[in-house]
Amino acid sequence: MALDRVRLESIGKAIPGARQAWHALARFRQVHWWKRWVEKQPAEVVKSNSRKAFDYFFDQDEFIETDYLCQARLNLLAYVAEYCSSVATRIDGEANPLRVIDVGCGTGHLLLELGNRLQKPLLLYGLDFSDSAVRRSRRLVPSAEFVVTSVYEIPYPDDNFDIVTCTETLEHLQRPEEALEEMFRVLKPGGQLVVTVPDGTKDDSDGHANFWSAAGLRRLLLPYGVQRVVPVQPDGDLLAHATKPSGHPRLRSDSDLP
Ligand SMILES: C[S@@+](CC[C@H](N)C(=O)[O-])C[C@H]1O[C@@H](n2cnc3c(N)ncnc32)[C@H](O)[C@@H]1O
């Protein structure tokens, strides 16, 4: 860039109007930053895992409706919702209505399935850092409450949800342990955490920052009361289920007590 500027100054002296043309071009590139992506496939763009990239991704209606929301993804989300419906029976009957949050909610299809399958009165919440994802989710599940924010700063108090779900998101994160810590914080004691990721022994996606085997995922979730890690057939995903113990681990040491 610095070199370009030096060259431009000498060219600017030689060719009238070159400087103005350069500034106009720079302004155009700044204002229309997303145009750099139009030639790319949305699946390519999203590999950077940035908020802007996911925003662009979830704005591509045709791609989302056809490629992204493929039968395999819808089946996985239906499976997760069914799984949640079975673990919901473990939750104290007094938890009425059940408070459920989907972290990294994307298009909102898991929330839709949860609403259809959980047999209890529900309060559904969705969180995603992509504005366009949340816009989609809101349209699909208008009864749910949504928040556009980072998974690292969940804007709810401690011990607030009966179920926290997070599907196909942890593998995109630079700091998955920090994200899990936040999800665990907002989970009530005795609450259920249900997570899916691609099986890292089979996954070779460039856009993923993390690749866990079943054993690796179990290790990651050990501090969070992991109960089981199971393959989801036939897609090569792993589902992990954890229960928050009644005594929060962060309060185990006496020095942490008030
Ligand atoms: C691959 S999509 C999965 C969406 C949905 N859970 C599903 O299974 O279809 C990953 C989602 O995580 C969101 N996401 C990624 N990084 C995030 C972050 N740091 N904070 C909040 N959301 C994030 C993206 O916007 C996207 O909606």
Ligand as a Chemical Component Dictionary entry (heavy atoms), coordinates in Angstrom:
data_LIG
# 
_chem_comp.id                   LIG 
_chem_comp.type                 NON-POLYMER 
_chem_comp.pdbx_formal_charge   0 
_chem_comp.three_letter_code    LIG 
# 
loop_
_chem_comp_atom.comp_id 
_chem_comp_atom.atom_id 
_chem_comp_atom.alt_atom_id 
_chem_comp_atom.type_symbol 
_chem_comp_atom.charge 
_chem_comp_atom.model_Cartn_x 
_chem_comp_atom.model_Cartn_y 
_chem_comp_atom.model_Cartn_z 
_chem_comp_atom.pdbx_ordinal 
LIG C1  C1  C 0  -22.126 -23.505 10.680 1  
LIG S1  S1  S 1  -23.208 -22.378 11.385 2  
LIG C2  C2  C 0  -24.297 -23.466 12.327 3  
LIG C3  C3  C 0  -25.664 -22.859 12.500 4  
LIG C4  C4  C 0  -26.682 -23.737 13.201 5  
LIG N1  N1  N 0  -26.328 -23.957 14.584 6  
LIG C5  C5  C 0  -26.830 -25.063 12.488 7  
LIG O1  O1  O 0  -26.457 -26.102 13.052 8  
LIG O2  O2  O -1 -27.326 -25.055 11.355 9  
LIG C6  C6  C 0  -22.256 -21.601 12.682 10 
LIG C7  C7  C 0  -23.031 -20.481 13.345 11 
LIG O3  O3  O 0  -22.275 -19.942 14.414 12 
LIG C8  C8  C 0  -22.326 -18.534 14.343 13 
LIG N2  N2  N 0  -21.090 -18.049 14.992 14 
LIG C9  C9  C 0  -19.813 -18.287 14.609 15 
LIG N3  N3  N 0  -18.958 -17.692 15.436 16 
LIG C10 C10 C 0  -19.701 -17.067 16.380 17 
LIG C11 C11 C 0  -19.391 -16.263 17.515 18 
LIG N4  N4  N 0  -18.129 -15.990 17.855 19 
LIG N5  N5  N 0  -20.403 -15.783 18.274 20 
LIG C12 C12 C 0  -21.701 -16.054 17.931 21 
LIG N6  N6  N 0  -22.057 -16.790 16.866 22 
LIG C13 C13 C 0  -21.072 -17.304 16.100 23 
LIG C14 C14 C 0  -22.421 -18.213 12.871 24 
LIG O4  O4  O 0  -22.948 -16.941 12.601 25 
LIG C15 C15 C 0  -23.333 -19.339 12.399 26 
LIG O5  O5  O 0  -24.686 -19.005 12.503 27 
# 
loop_
_chem_comp_bond.comp_id 
_chem_comp_bond.atom_id_1 
_chem_comp_bond.atom_id_2 
_chem_comp_bond.value_order 
_chem_comp_bond.pdbx_ordinal 
LIG C1  S1  SING 1  
LIG S1  C2  SING 2  
LIG S1  C6  SING 3  
LIG C2  C3  SING 4  
LIG C3  C4  SING 5  
LIG C4  N1  SING 6  
LIG C4  C5  SING 7  
LIG C5  O1  DOUB 8  
LIG C5  O2  SING 9  
LIG C6  C7  SING 10 
LIG C7  O3  SING 11 
LIG C7  C15 SING 12 
LIG O3  C8  SING 13 
LIG C8  N2  SING 14 
LIG C8  C14 SING 15 
LIG N2  C9  SING 16 
LIG N2  C13 SING 17 
LIG C9  N3  DOUB 18 
LIG N3  C10 SING 19 
LIG C10 C11 SING 20 
LIG C10 C13 DOUB 21 
LIG C11 N4  SING 22 
LIG C11 N5  DOUB 23 
LIG N5  C12 SING 24 
LIG C12 N6  DOUB 25 
LIG N6  C13 SING 26 
LIG C14 O4  SING 27 
LIG C14 C15 SING 28 
LIG C15 O5  SING 29 
# 
